[in-house]
Amino acid sequence: MYLFLSKIDSVIMSTLLPAHLSELPVYQKALEIFILSRSISSYLNQDLSHLKPDGSEDEHIYFSGDIVQQSVSLAPEIINVELERCAVKKQKHIASLERLTNALYRNCYRLEKSRSNGKDYLPVLRKELRKFRAIKNHWMLTL
């Protein structure tokens, strides 16, 4: 887990970002959410990848991929907000960050309806998302 986090940080740092970005609590929490959602998704995929008796797929398997896609987009949006100088564009990135957070939260609820043992971990992700929202709201006051 920590090895994966260090790979993400090294890739992002190689793009010559200011050093203070990786120290932001909102950025660190976004990375934690990404790692957690990826772990939960891989656990859920093991249970949801089997076909139903009628040959159809479980519709919840797509939501497990969605939480990873949405969580991976959190950190770049935070970087975009920090680096953007134009107030209007900054607000667009903030709105995008809010939509991603809301979509993640909704998909957690949808996945809790799945028939998987991994759904027991989704309240943990939702709790981390609530923490992220609180940190994000505080961070937005500093912009």
C-alpha positions as a printed NumPy array, in Angstrom:
array([[  0.   ,   0.   ,   0.   ],
       [  2.732,   2.456,   0.945],
       [  4.794,   1.433,  -2.061],
       [  1.872,   2.289,  -4.325],
       [  1.433,   5.65 ,  -2.575],
       [  5.099,   6.479,  -3.032],
       [  4.815,   5.648,  -6.751],
       [  1.898,   8.058,  -7.112],
       [  3.794,  10.765,  -5.245],
       [  6.929,  10.259,  -7.335],
       [  4.957,  10.492, -10.584],
       [  3.194,  13.642,  -9.443],
       [  6.383,  15.18 ,  -8.09 ],
       [  8.157,  14.48 , -11.345],
       [  5.83 ,  16.976, -13.019],
       [  7.628,  19.747, -11.082],
       [  4.828,  20.684,  -8.734],
       [  5.503,  22.947,  -5.785],
       [  6.528,  20.964,  -2.714],
       [  3.733,  22.339,  -0.533],
       [  1.067,  20.527,  -2.557],
       [  2.045,  17.083,  -1.334],
       [  1.912,  18.333,   2.251],
       [ -1.674,  19.612,   2.017],
       [ -4.   ,  17.591,   4.266],
       [ -6.71 ,  17.607,   1.585],
       [ -4.269,  16.168,  -0.945],
       [ -3.057,  13.496,   1.472],
       [ -6.642,  12.516,   2.31 ],
       [ -7.443,  12.282,  -1.427],
       [ -4.564,   9.825,  -1.854],
       [ -5.79 ,   7.794,   1.132],
       [ -9.278,   7.647,  -0.385],
       [ -7.827,   6.475,  -3.681],
       [ -5.895,   3.663,  -2.015],
       [ -8.894,   2.631,   0.077],
       [-11.316,   2.677,  -2.859],
       [ -8.927,   0.67 ,  -4.996],
       [ -8.579,  -1.961,  -2.279],
       [-12.328,  -2.169,  -1.767],
       [-12.951,  -2.357,  -5.507],
       [-10.531,  -5.242,  -5.986],
       [-12.157,  -7.086,  -3.092],
       [-15.644,  -6.473,  -4.507],
       [-14.628,  -7.494,  -8.019],
       [-13.738, -10.974,  -6.801],
       [-17.329, -11.464,  -5.618],
       [-19.116,  -9.568,  -8.383],
       [-17.228, -10.82 , -11.44 ],
       [-19.152, -14.093, -11.615],
       [-22.026, -14.312, -14.058],
       [-25.555, -14.817, -12.813],
       [-27.324, -18.117, -13.616],
       [-29.05 , -16.426, -16.572],
       [-25.656, -15.399, -18.013],
       [-25.909, -11.687, -17.18 ],
       [-23.407,  -9.609, -15.268],
       [-23.946,  -8.174, -11.828],
       [-24.762,  -4.492, -12.38 ],
       [-22.866,  -3.493,  -9.24 ],
       [-19.508,  -4.425, -10.743],
       [-19.535,  -1.171, -12.717],
       [-19.977,   0.886,  -9.562],
       [-16.855,  -0.718,  -8.109],
       [-14.882,   0.583, -11.079],
       [-16.555,   3.964, -10.781],
       [-15.308,   4.504,  -7.23 ],
       [-11.745,   3.957,  -8.413],
       [-12.158,   6.264, -11.421],
       [-13.656,   9.005,  -9.277],
       [-11.168,   8.683,  -6.451],
       [ -8.176,   8.781,  -8.788],
       [ -9.454,  12.139, -10.083],
       [ -9.543,  13.812,  -6.661],
       [ -5.812,  14.562,  -6.319],
       [ -5.392,  16.072,  -9.826],
       [ -8.379,  18.353,  -9.221],
       [ -6.811,  19.565,  -5.975],
       [ -3.598,  20.283,  -7.871],
       [ -5.571,  22.137, -10.548],
       [ -7.251,  24.304,  -7.915],
       [ -3.936,  25.116,  -6.243],
       [ -2.145,  25.985,  -9.476],
       [ -4.975,  27.91 , -11.144],
       [ -4.686,  31.705, -11.011],
       [ -7.997,  32.655, -12.627],
       [-10.806,  32.731, -10.049],
       [-13.463,  31.522, -12.49 ],
       [-11.419,  28.496, -13.566],
       [-10.537,  27.797,  -9.942],
       [-14.262,  27.685,  -9.112],
       [-14.828,  25.218, -11.959],
       [-12.199,  22.874, -10.524],
       [-13.733,  23.235,  -7.057],
       [-17.16 ,  22.379,  -8.498],
       [-15.661,  19.345, -10.218],
       [-14.102,  18.248,  -6.937],
       [-17.496,  18.564,  -5.238],
       [-19.192,  16.5  ,  -7.969],
       [-16.546,  13.784,  -7.676],
       [-16.984,  13.613,  -3.917],
       [-20.774,  13.405,  -4.199],
       [-20.574,  10.73 ,  -6.899],
       [-18.188,   8.671,  -4.774],
       [-20.553,   8.878,  -1.834],
       [-23.561,   7.843,  -3.979],
       [-21.676,   4.912,  -5.485],
       [-20.776,   3.685,  -2.011],
       [-24.489,   3.506,  -1.206],
       [-25.166,   1.681,  -4.465],
       [-22.43 ,  -0.849,  -3.766],
       [-23.849,  -1.575,  -0.326],
       [-26.81 ,  -3.157,  -2.119],
       [-24.521,  -5.674,  -3.796],
       [-24.174,  -9.304,  -2.805],
       [-20.589,  -9.187,  -1.679],
       [-18.759,  -9.528,   1.588],
       [-16.741,  -6.466,   0.605],
       [-19.733,  -4.217,   1.124],
       [-18.895,  -4.23 ,   4.832],
       [-15.899,  -1.984,   4.053],
       [-17.927,   0.683,   2.282],
       [-18.951,   2.473,   5.506],
       [-15.223,   2.951,   6.151],
       [-14.869,   4.643,   2.769],
       [-17.923,   6.811,   3.412],
       [-16.456,   7.837,   6.778],
       [-13.215,   8.839,   5.053],
       [-15.218,  10.789,   2.484],
       [-16.94 ,  12.706,   5.285],
       [-13.518,  13.536,   6.725],
       [-12.371,  14.572,   3.262],
       [-15.35 ,  16.914,   2.902],
       [-14.541,  18.576,   6.228],
       [-10.869,  18.995,   5.296],
       [-11.859,  20.221,   1.815],
       [-14.247,  22.819,   3.218],
       [-11.544,  24.132,   5.541],
       [ -9.004,  24.151,   2.69 ],
       [-11.398,  26.076,   0.427],
       [-11.606,  28.839,   3.061],
       [ -7.856,  29.317,   2.742],
       [ -7.936,  29.812,  -1.041]])
